[in-house]
Amino acid sequence: MGIVIRRKTGRSIGTINMMFNALIIIAAGFMYGWPYAFYSAIGLVVNARVMDMTYTRQQLMQVMIITDRPKTVIDSIQNHIRRGITIVHDAEGAYHHDNKTILFTVISQYEMNDLEEAMDEADNHAFVSI
């Protein structure tokens, strides 16, 4: 059920799971007492975080980067993520007809922040398509 809601809303699996479980915890708090509900809530938060980490690591995304500074971008990405990168030399920009290099790699959704940090360091003006 969580995966279906995720596809429709874009929220993470763990967040959806926590919303369902919050309703259950509130009901249990009224029925069995708030200390038991509190301990259950701690367990559910830990469970949700583990689910998010496991689920997002399995979703892979292709990244295409068009840059003027391929060496800098490659070094930065490999230092942050340690991924292989395919290089396509001698691409031509259509607007100014200047030479560009296209880089391809595959990352998990979990590594998205690391990619953003690497790109901020290496080339702020690179075009990145995921």
N, C-alpha and C positions, 0 to 999 in steps of 0.2 A: 504494500500500500504506500509505503514511503517513497519508493522509486517512481510510482505513478504521479504522486503529488510533486515530487522533485521535477519531473519533466514538464509539468504544467506551470509550476511557480518559479522554478529556478533556485529554490532554497536548497541547502545542503541536507543530506540524509539525516545527519545527526541532529540538526535543528528541528526537522519535522518530527523525528522520533522523540525529542525532548518535549515538544508541544503536546504530543499525545500523552506522554508519561506525566507531564505536569498536571493534567486533568486527573489522572489516576492518583497521583500523590495527594492532591488537594482532597479528593474524596476519602482516601485512606487516612489522612490527617484528622478529618472530622470523625471518622468511624473508630480508629484505633489509637489516636493520640499523635501529637505533633512530633515528639522525639523520634518515633519510628518513621514517620514521614520524612523527617530531616535526613536520617541515615539512608533511606531509600533514594532521596534526591541526590545525595553525594555519589552514590553508586551509579545512578543513571547519567549524571554529567560525565563521569569518567567513561562510561560505556559509549556515550554519544561521541566523545572526542576520539576514541579508538575507532569507532565506525567511520567517522569522517576521514581519518588518516588512512585507513585501509582502503576505503572506497575510492578516494581521490588519487591515490597512488596508482591505481589500476587503469585510470582513464588517461590515455596518451593523446597528445595533440601535436600536429606538425607545425613547425614554426618556419616561416620564410622571412629572411631579413635581407633588405636591399641597402647596401652601404657603400660609402666611398673609402672607408677605413676597415677593410676586412681583417687585417692582422690584429688590430687592436680589439675588434669585436670578438674574434675567435679566442684570443687569449683571455679576455674577460669572462666569456661564457664558460670556457673550460676550467677556469679558476673557481667559478661560482657553482657550477652544476656538474662538471666532469662528464660531458656528453660528446659523442662524435658529431662532427659537422661535415656536411657535403658542400663543396665550393663550386660555384658556376662562375667562371671568369668571363670577361668581355661582354657583359650585358650592356645595353645602351638605353639611357633614359630618353623617353620620347619627347620631353619638353625642351631640354637644353642639348640633347644628343651627347651627353657626357658619359664617360665609362663608369659603370657600376659593377659591383660584385654581388651575386646572390648567394646567400648561405641558407642551407636547410638543416634542421635538426628536429628531434622529437623529444618532447618533455612531458612530464605528468602535470596535472593541474596543481599538484602539491608544490611543484618547482616554479610556479609562475612568478612568485615574488623574487626568487633568486634571479630569474631571467630579467625582470624589470630592473633590479639593482645592477646587473651586469651591463645592460644596455645604457642605463644612466651614466655609468662610469665610462663606457667605451665610445658611444656615439649617440648623442641626444637627437640627432637629425636623421637617423636611420629609419627606414620604413619597415615596420614589423607587422606581419600578418600571421594570425594564429588560426 
